[in-house]
Amino acid sequence: MNTASYHNNQAIWTELLPGGHHWSGRIQKGTILRFTSLGAQANVSLFCVNA
């Protein structure tokens, strides 16, 4: 098991998407991607490719 500790909670990118919208982008290796639900019935579909 790998454990990492992070010294701050500073986001380098924040995006708010309305329901039914999409986003795509490149995420650097080692970057943490966090999704936060703003509502009780929110969900996400995620497709990742290691290219």
PDB file with one MODEL, atoms N, CA, C and O in Angstrom:
MODEL        1
ATOM      1  N   MET A   1       0.844  -1.183   0.000  1.00  0.00           N
ATOM      2  CA  MET A   1       0.000   0.000   0.000  1.00  0.00           C
ATOM      3  C   MET A   1       0.882   1.236   0.000  1.00  0.00           C
ATOM      4  O   MET A   1       1.821   1.339   0.790  1.00  0.00           O
ATOM      5  N   ASN A   2       0.582   2.164  -0.879  1.00  0.00           N
ATOM      6  CA  ASN A   2       1.298   3.429  -0.933  1.00  0.00           C
ATOM      7  C   ASN A   2       0.493   4.499  -0.217  1.00  0.00           C
ATOM      8  O   ASN A   2      -0.720   4.606  -0.398  1.00  0.00           O
ATOM      9  N   THR A   3       1.162   5.269   0.576  1.00  0.00           N
ATOM     10  CA  THR A   3       0.519   6.373   1.280  1.00  0.00           C
ATOM     11  C   THR A   3       1.247   7.655   0.935  1.00  0.00           C
ATOM     12  O   THR A   3       2.475   7.719   0.996  1.00  0.00           O
ATOM     13  N   ALA A   4       0.493   8.668   0.576  1.00  0.00           N
ATOM     14  CA  ALA A   4       1.085   9.966   0.259  1.00  0.00           C
ATOM     15  C   ALA A   4       0.469  11.017   1.167  1.00  0.00           C
ATOM     16  O   ALA A   4      -0.712  10.948   1.507  1.00  0.00           O
ATOM     17  N   SER A   5       1.273  11.977   1.552  1.00  0.00           N
ATOM     18  CA  SER A   5       0.740  13.088   2.340  1.00  0.00           C
ATOM     19  C   SER A   5       0.918  14.374   1.539  1.00  0.00           C
ATOM     20  O   SER A   5       1.908  14.547   0.827  1.00  0.00           O
ATOM     21  N   TYR A   6      -0.032  15.247   1.665  1.00  0.00           N
ATOM     22  CA  TYR A   6      -0.026  16.482   0.899  1.00  0.00           C
ATOM     23  C   TYR A   6      -0.046  17.652   1.865  1.00  0.00           C
ATOM     24  O   TYR A   6      -0.834  17.675   2.810  1.00  0.00           O
ATOM     25  N   HIS A   7       0.811  18.611   1.626  1.00  0.00           N
ATOM     26  CA  HIS A   7       0.989  19.706   2.573  1.00  0.00           C
ATOM     27  C   HIS A   7      -0.018  20.831   2.419  1.00  0.00           C
ATOM     28  O   HIS A   7      -0.129  21.677   3.306  1.00  0.00           O
ATOM     29  N   ASN A   8      -0.750  20.863   1.319  1.00  0.00           N
ATOM     30  CA  ASN A   8      -1.765  21.914   1.172  1.00  0.00           C
ATOM     31  C   ASN A   8      -2.961  21.374   0.400  1.00  0.00           C
ATOM     32  O   ASN A   8      -2.924  20.265  -0.133  1.00  0.00           O
ATOM     33  N   ASN A   9      -3.987  22.150   0.350  1.00  0.00           N
ATOM     34  CA  ASN A   9      -5.221  21.747  -0.319  1.00  0.00           C
ATOM     35  C   ASN A   9      -5.507  22.694  -1.481  1.00  0.00           C
ATOM     36  O   ASN A   9      -6.665  22.952  -1.807  1.00  0.00           O
ATOM     37  N   GLN A  10      -4.461  23.204  -2.094  1.00  0.00           N
ATOM     38  CA  GLN A  10      -4.583  24.203  -3.150  1.00  0.00           C
ATOM     39  C   GLN A  10      -4.859  23.532  -4.494  1.00  0.00           C
ATOM     40  O   GLN A  10      -4.086  22.684  -4.940  1.00  0.00           O
ATOM     41  N   ALA A  11      -5.945  23.908  -5.125  1.00  0.00           N
ATOM     42  CA  ALA A  11      -6.289  23.372  -6.438  1.00  0.00           C
ATOM     43  C   ALA A  11      -5.518  24.123  -7.518  1.00  0.00           C
ATOM     44  O   ALA A  11      -5.362  25.342  -7.445  1.00  0.00           O
ATOM     45  N   ILE A  12      -5.035  23.388  -8.524  1.00  0.00           N
ATOM     46  CA  ILE A  12      -4.375  24.040  -9.653  1.00  0.00           C
ATOM     47  C   ILE A  12      -5.360  24.260 -10.800  1.00  0.00           C
ATOM     48  O   ILE A  12      -5.076  25.012 -11.732  1.00  0.00           O
ATOM     49  N   TRP A  13      -6.526  23.599 -10.729  1.00  0.00           N
ATOM     50  CA  TRP A  13      -7.565  23.784 -11.732  1.00  0.00           C
ATOM     51  C   TRP A  13      -8.905  23.462 -11.096  1.00  0.00           C
ATOM     52  O   TRP A  13      -9.043  22.435 -10.431  1.00  0.00           O
ATOM     53  N   THR A  14      -9.886  24.317 -11.287  1.00  0.00           N
ATOM     54  CA  THR A  14     -11.236  24.074 -10.789  1.00  0.00           C
ATOM     55  C   THR A  14     -12.207  24.269 -11.940  1.00  0.00           C
ATOM     56  O   THR A  14     -12.119  25.253 -12.674  1.00  0.00           O
ATOM     57  N   GLU A  15     -13.120  23.344 -12.096  1.00  0.00           N
ATOM     58  CA  GLU A  15     -14.097  23.410 -13.179  1.00  0.00           C
ATOM     59  C   GLU A  15     -15.465  23.020 -12.623  1.00  0.00           C
ATOM     60  O   GLU A  15     -15.598  21.983 -11.973  1.00  0.00           O
ATOM     61  N   LEU A  16     -16.479  23.843 -12.872  1.00  0.00           N
ATOM     62  CA  LEU A  16     -17.847  23.546 -12.465  1.00  0.00           C
ATOM     63  C   LEU A  16     -18.661  23.274 -13.726  1.00  0.00           C
ATOM     64  O   LEU A  16     -18.807  24.152 -14.576  1.00  0.00           O
ATOM     65  N   LEU A  17     -19.191  22.057 -13.845  1.00  0.00           N
ATOM     66  CA  LEU A  17     -19.938  21.668 -15.035  1.00  0.00           C
ATOM     67  C   LEU A  17     -21.411  21.480 -14.700  1.00  0.00           C
ATOM     68  O   LEU A  17     -21.742  20.787 -13.738  1.00  0.00           O
ATOM     69  N   PRO A  18     -22.305  22.091 -15.485  1.00  0.00           N
ATOM     70  CA  PRO A  18     -23.734  21.844 -15.303  1.00  0.00           C
ATOM     71  C   PRO A  18     -24.070  20.398 -15.688  1.00  0.00           C
ATOM     72  O   PRO A  18     -23.302  19.750 -16.399  1.00  0.00           O
ATOM     73  N   GLY A  19     -25.195  19.903 -15.226  1.00  0.00           N
ATOM     74  CA  GLY A  19     -25.616  18.543 -15.551  1.00  0.00           C
ATOM     75  C   GLY A  19     -25.670  18.291 -17.049  1.00  0.00           C
ATOM     76  O   GLY A  19     -26.127  19.147 -17.806  1.00  0.00           O
ATOM     77  N   GLY A  20     -25.208  17.126 -17.481  1.00  0.00           N
ATOM     78  CA  GLY A  20     -25.243  16.749 -18.886  1.00  0.00           C
ATOM     79  C   GLY A  20     -24.080  17.259 -19.713  1.00  0.00           C
ATOM     80  O   GLY A  20     -23.999  16.945 -20.900  1.00  0.00           O
ATOM     81  N   HIS A  21     -23.188  18.024 -19.138  1.00  0.00           N
ATOM     82  CA  HIS A  21     -22.044  18.550 -19.873  1.00  0.00           C
ATOM     83  C   HIS A  21     -20.845  17.620 -19.738  1.00  0.00           C
ATOM     84  O   HIS A  21     -20.864  16.674 -18.950  1.00  0.00           O
ATOM     85  N   HIS A  22     -19.814  17.899 -20.509  1.00  0.00           N
ATOM     86  CA  HIS A  22     -18.622  17.052 -20.480  1.00  0.00           C
ATOM     87  C   HIS A  22     -17.365  17.903 -20.403  1.00  0.00           C
ATOM     88  O   HIS A  22     -17.395  19.115 -20.619  1.00  0.00           O
ATOM     89  N   TRP A  23     -16.273  17.246 -20.094  1.00  0.00           N
ATOM     90  CA  TRP A  23     -14.960  17.881 -20.037  1.00  0.00           C
ATOM     91  C   TRP A  23     -13.932  16.848 -20.469  1.00  0.00           C
ATOM     92  O   TRP A  23     -14.086  15.662 -20.178  1.00  0.00           O
ATOM     93  N   SER A  24     -12.904  17.275 -21.148  1.00  0.00           N
ATOM     94  CA  SER A  24     -11.795  16.377 -21.474  1.00  0.00           C
ATOM     95  C   SER A  24     -10.498  17.150 -21.328  1.00  0.00           C
ATOM     96  O   SER A  24     -10.463  18.369 -21.496  1.00  0.00           O
ATOM     97  N   GLY A  25      -9.452  16.440 -21.019  1.00  0.00           N
ATOM     98  CA  GLY A  25      -8.157  17.080 -20.861  1.00  0.00           C
ATOM     99  C   GLY A  25      -7.083  16.068 -20.539  1.00  0.00           C
ATOM    100  O   GLY A  25      -7.363  14.893 -20.302  1.00  0.00           O
ATOM    101  N   ARG A  26      -5.861  16.534 -20.534  1.00  0.00           N
ATOM    102  CA  ARG A  26      -4.723  15.682 -20.187  1.00  0.00           C
ATOM    103  C   ARG A  26      -4.316  15.946 -18.752  1.00  0.00           C
ATOM    104  O   ARG A  26      -4.162  17.093 -18.333  1.00  0.00           O
ATOM    105  N   ILE A  27      -4.147  14.878 -18.014  1.00  0.00           N
ATOM    106  CA  ILE A  27      -3.742  14.958 -16.620  1.00  0.00           C
ATOM    107  C   ILE A  27      -2.344  14.368 -16.513  1.00  0.00           C
ATOM    108  O   ILE A  27      -2.121  13.228 -16.921  1.00  0.00           O
ATOM    109  N   GLN A  28      -1.411  15.120 -15.977  1.00  0.00           N
ATOM    110  CA  GLN A  28      -0.031  14.658 -15.835  1.00  0.00           C
ATOM    111  C   GLN A  28       0.060  13.492 -14.860  1.00  0.00           C
ATOM    112  O   GLN A  28      -0.713  13.411 -13.905  1.00  0.00           O
ATOM    113  N   LYS A  29       0.992  12.603 -15.099  1.00  0.00           N
ATOM    114  CA  LYS A  29       1.236  11.487 -14.190  1.00  0.00           C
ATOM    115  C   LYS A  29       1.546  12.031 -12.795  1.00  0.00           C
ATOM    116  O   LYS A  29       2.331  12.969 -12.650  1.00  0.00           O
ATOM    117  N   GLY A  30       0.930  11.443 -11.776  1.00  0.00           N
ATOM    118  CA  GLY A  30       1.150  11.873 -10.405  1.00  0.00           C
ATOM    119  C   GLY A  30       0.194  12.951  -9.924  1.00  0.00           C
ATOM    120  O   GLY A  30       0.205  13.304  -8.745  1.00  0.00           O
ATOM    121  N   THR A  31      -0.634  13.478 -10.819  1.00  0.00           N
ATOM    122  CA  THR A  31      -1.608  14.500 -10.449  1.00  0.00           C
ATOM    123  C   THR A  31      -2.827  13.840  -9.824  1.00  0.00           C
ATOM    124  O   THR A  31      -3.273  12.790 -10.286  1.00  0.00           O
ATOM    125  N   ILE A  32      -3.356  14.437  -8.797  1.00  0.00           N
ATOM    126  CA  ILE A  32      -4.552  13.921  -8.141  1.00  0.00           C
ATOM    127  C   ILE A  32      -5.767  14.587  -8.756  1.00  0.00           C
ATOM    128  O   ILE A  32      -5.841  15.813  -8.842  1.00  0.00           O
ATOM    129  N   LEU A  33      -6.709  13.781  -9.177  1.00  0.00           N
ATOM    130  CA  LEU A  33      -7.951  14.268  -9.764  1.00  0.00           C
ATOM    131  C   LEU A  33      -9.066  14.000  -8.760  1.00  0.00           C
ATOM    132  O   LEU A  33      -9.319  12.849  -8.405  1.00  0.00           O
ATOM    133  N   ARG A  34      -9.732  15.056  -8.301  1.00  0.00           N
ATOM    134  CA  ARG A  34     -10.779  14.901  -7.289  1.00  0.00           C
ATOM    135  C   ARG A  34     -12.094  15.441  -7.824  1.00  0.00           C
ATOM    136  O   ARG A  34     -12.158  16.546  -8.363  1.00  0.00           O
ATOM    137  N   PHE A  35     -13.137  14.647  -7.666  1.00  0.00           N
ATOM    138  CA  PHE A  35     -14.485  15.047  -8.043  1.00  0.00           C
ATOM    139  C   PHE A  35     -15.271  15.329  -6.773  1.00  0.00           C
ATOM    140  O   PHE A  35     -15.218  14.553  -5.819  1.00  0.00           O
ATOM    141  N   THR A  36     -15.998  16.437  -6.760  1.00  0.00           N
ATOM    142  CA  THR A  36     -16.798  16.805  -5.598  1.00  0.00           C
ATOM    143  C   THR A  36     -18.253  16.947  -6.019  1.00  0.00           C
ATOM    144  O   THR A  36     -18.563  17.683  -6.957  1.00  0.00           O
ATOM    145  N   SER A  37     -19.131  16.257  -5.339  1.00  0.00           N
ATOM    146  CA  SER A  37     -20.560  16.315  -5.616  1.00  0.00           C
ATOM    147  C   SER A  37     -21.161  17.556  -4.975  1.00  0.00           C
ATOM    148  O   SER A  37     -20.973  17.800  -3.783  1.00  0.00           O
ATOM    149  N   LEU A  38     -21.879  18.334  -5.761  1.00  0.00           N
ATOM    150  CA  LEU A  38     -22.548  19.519  -5.227  1.00  0.00           C
ATOM    151  C   LEU A  38     -23.997  19.231  -4.861  1.00  0.00           C
ATOM    152  O   LEU A  38     -24.671  20.074  -4.271  1.00  0.00           O
ATOM    153  N   GLY A  39     -24.474  18.044  -5.209  1.00  0.00           N
ATOM    154  CA  GLY A  39     -25.851  17.667  -4.902  1.00  0.00           C
ATOM    155  C   GLY A  39     -25.927  16.221  -4.459  1.00  0.00           C
ATOM    156  O   GLY A  39     -24.984  15.450  -4.638  1.00  0.00           O
ATOM    157  N   ALA A  40     -27.054  15.865  -3.884  1.00  0.00           N
ATOM    158  CA  ALA A  40     -27.224  14.517  -3.341  1.00  0.00           C
ATOM    159  C   ALA A  40     -27.300  13.448  -4.428  1.00  0.00           C
ATOM    160  O   ALA A  40     -26.963  12.294  -4.164  1.00  0.00           O
ATOM    161  N   GLN A  41     -27.727  13.790  -5.633  1.00  0.00           N
ATOM    162  CA  GLN A  41     -27.925  12.785  -6.679  1.00  0.00           C
ATOM    163  C   GLN A  41     -26.915  12.928  -7.812  1.00  0.00           C
ATOM    164  O   GLN A  41     -27.180  12.480  -8.928  1.00  0.00           O
ATOM    165  N   ALA A  42     -25.787  13.533  -7.555  1.00  0.00           N
ATOM    166  CA  ALA A  42     -24.770  13.734  -8.589  1.00  0.00           C
ATOM    167  C   ALA A  42     -24.012  12.442  -8.860  1.00  0.00           C
ATOM    168  O   ALA A  42     -23.872  11.600  -7.973  1.00  0.00           O
ATOM    169  N   ASN A  43     -23.522  12.286 -10.097  1.00  0.00           N
ATOM    170  CA  ASN A  43     -22.689  11.143 -10.451  1.00  0.00           C
ATOM    171  C   ASN A  43     -21.714  11.551 -11.541  1.00  0.00           C
ATOM    172  O   ASN A  43     -21.817  12.639 -12.107  1.00  0.00           O
ATOM    173  N   VAL A  44     -20.768  10.671 -11.828  1.00  0.00           N
ATOM    174  CA  VAL A  44     -19.760  10.952 -12.847  1.00  0.00           C
ATOM    175  C   VAL A  44     -19.454   9.672 -13.616  1.00  0.00           C
ATOM    176  O   VAL A  44     -19.447   8.581 -13.046  1.00  0.00           O
ATOM    177  N   SER A  45     -19.202   9.815 -14.907  1.00  0.00           N
ATOM    178  CA  SER A  45     -18.678   8.728 -15.726  1.00  0.00           C
ATOM    179  C   SER A  45     -17.265   9.124 -16.104  1.00  0.00           C
ATOM    180  O   SER A  45     -17.026  10.256 -16.523  1.00  0.00           O
ATOM    181  N   LEU A  46     -16.334   8.206 -15.962  1.00  0.00           N
ATOM    182  CA  LEU A  46     -14.924   8.520 -16.178  1.00  0.00           C
ATOM    183  C   LEU A  46     -14.308   7.501 -17.122  1.00  0.00           C
ATOM    184  O   LEU A  46     -14.435   6.295 -16.910  1.00  0.00           O
ATOM    185  N   PHE A  47     -13.644   7.981 -18.159  1.00  0.00           N
ATOM    186  CA  PHE A  47     -12.950   7.129 -19.119  1.00  0.00           C
ATOM    187  C   PHE A  47     -11.502   7.583 -19.163  1.00  0.00           C
ATOM    188  O   PHE A  47     -11.221   8.721 -19.537  1.00  0.00           O
ATOM    189  N   CYS A  48     -10.585   6.711 -18.787  1.00  0.00           N
ATOM    190  CA  CYS A  48      -9.158   7.049 -18.753  1.00  0.00           C
ATOM    191  C   CYS A  48      -8.389   6.186 -19.734  1.00  0.00           C
ATOM    192  O   CYS A  48      -8.678   5.001 -19.897  1.00  0.00           O
ATOM    193  N   VAL A  49      -7.408   6.790 -20.384  1.00  0.00           N
ATOM    194  CA  VAL A  49      -6.551   6.085 -21.321  1.00  0.00           C
ATOM    195  C   VAL A  49      -5.110   6.383 -20.959  1.00  0.00           C
ATOM    196  O   VAL A  49      -4.746   7.544 -20.772  1.00  0.00           O
ATOM    197  N   ASN A  50      -4.296   5.364 -20.859  1.00  0.00           N
ATOM    198  CA  ASN A  50      -2.870   5.525 -20.619  1.00  0.00           C
ATOM    199  C   ASN A  50      -2.173   5.447 -21.971  1.00  0.00           C
ATOM    200  O   ASN A  50      -1.908   4.359 -22.481  1.00  0.00           O
ATOM    201  N   ALA A  51      -1.881   6.604 -22.544  1.00  0.00           N
ATOM    202  CA  ALA A  51      -1.289   6.619 -23.885  1.00  0.00           C
ATOM    203  C   ALA A  51       0.061   7.287 -23.879  1.00  0.00           C
ATOM    204  O   ALA A  51       0.704   7.389 -24.924  1.00  0.00           O
TER     205      ALA A  51
ENDMDL
END
